Amino acid sequence: MTSSYRAEPIALYGPGFADNPHAVYARLRQYGPVAPVEIAPGVAAWLVTDYHVALELLRDTVTWSKDPRAWQQTVPPDSPVLPMLQYRPNVLFNDDELHRRYRRVVSDSFSMIEPHLLRAEVARLADTLIQQFGRTGSVDLVTQYARPLPLMLFNTLFGMPDSYGPRLVAALAGMLEANGPEEATAAGAAFESYVTELIGMKAERRGADLTSWYLDHPENLSVEEVLHQVVLTLGAGNEPTTNLISNALSRMLCDERYYSSLSSGALTARDAIDEVLRTEPPMANYSAHYPRNDVTFHGAYIRAHQLVMVSYAAANTAPDGLGDGPRSDGGAHLAWAAGPHACPAKQPALLIATTAIERLTSYLGDLELAVPREQLPWRPGPFHRALHSLPARFTPLSPDPTGASPWSRSPSTTSTPSAPTSTARRRAFAR
Ligand code: HEM
């Protein structure tokens, strides 16, 4: 049966969706694999909820385009979804040869980052953050850890000194949590000035960093093109990595199978990350595509340039009758999307999230949630599965009395720390 574009769209915004997205996905599946939704008041879209149909769409570049320019003419200019969807001259919103050109620059540059150096850098920045709250015994793991950590890391990867990290963190926090348009404009201006300064510095003097590699790549991007790829890399990398870390931590800290692993080892940080990628992916619904011509797609009649998105969260969790337990496909999921626009930074992102979680839990062995998981506040919005906050508590750490370093020994780099109990670990810090 063919559905019409306006057939009772289901809202993907507001607290109703954020509180229980899987209930909404179950309703959407009743429409078939492609369902009508509203992603903001008055902004209609189609959402693909079936794994195989999603793969078909993501791989078919003849039928589908990533260019939103015709669609965005139909959307109110102040719509809250435009920042995630409107055209920019970067890898995400272009097709064919231009996409391949930008993509080569981003992928080649990320492949030049040595994994062991990346791990060491994440650990160093994680320690800096843990030192800031380690003595207090309580922490909001979103605002004090999972959010600033990827930003501080990108600041380094793009080749800026640590002193610029707080500027980037403050600008992005301001853009996310602005109270009113004035604060939002000020935060946007702070972000712009950070990026302009970054490009200016690197255009003058190269280093062993992503910005310099983007500038020097044989694809010969202009300085303006580099600027757009830098902004996209920050935008695409930061928020989902924050959500991957915090969503995984929220599971680990309330589930005995993980909790016990902090001291005696059952399931690891990587297990929590894999569970999140399948059941609660950091990008829940995205992969915006637009048919180049009118098309009938698995029962939905879709006009040229209408917005179609993929629900990775729904596609990953569709009931398949296989039940729990080991499966021959290893629990395949679409958290990184698929096809030509699939995430090019999957390996570094996994390394960052795993290291961040292992570093934290190896220092704070008795970390626990300060509120039940059911009461955690989720941010409304159609795209991300994101916690507002993740309040936790732990036995405060004692600083190193010699003052040489707040940490008198390195923590374990695995999620199964060597110290048998958290008390023993705490003593080690005071030694
Ligand atoms: C180091 C951190 C990360 C960086 C630098 C990064 C970078 C990027 C870039 C540049 C793209 C656009 C690729 C293209 O259009 O060809 C992309 C796409 C994507 N990334 Fe990542 N990413 C990071 C982490 C993550 C994480 C943690 C997730 C979630 C698990 C994720 C999920 C995705 C998805 C679903 C897409 C496809 C988006 C779409 O087509 O609309 N990424 N990423």
Boltz pocket constraint, residues with backbone or C-beta under 6 A from the ligand:
constraints:
  - pocket:
      binder: B
      contacts: [[A, 91], [A, 92], [A, 93], [A, 99], [A, 103], [A, 106], [A, 232], [A, 233], [A, 236], [A, 237], [A, 238], [A, 240], [A, 241], [A, 244], [A, 277], [A, 281], [A, 282], [A, 283], [A, 286], [A, 287], [A, 288], [A, 334], [A, 335], [A, 336], [A, 337], [A, 340], [A, 341], [A, 342], [A, 343], [A, 344], [A, 345], [A, 346], [A, 348], [A, 349], [A, 352]]
      max_distance: 6.0
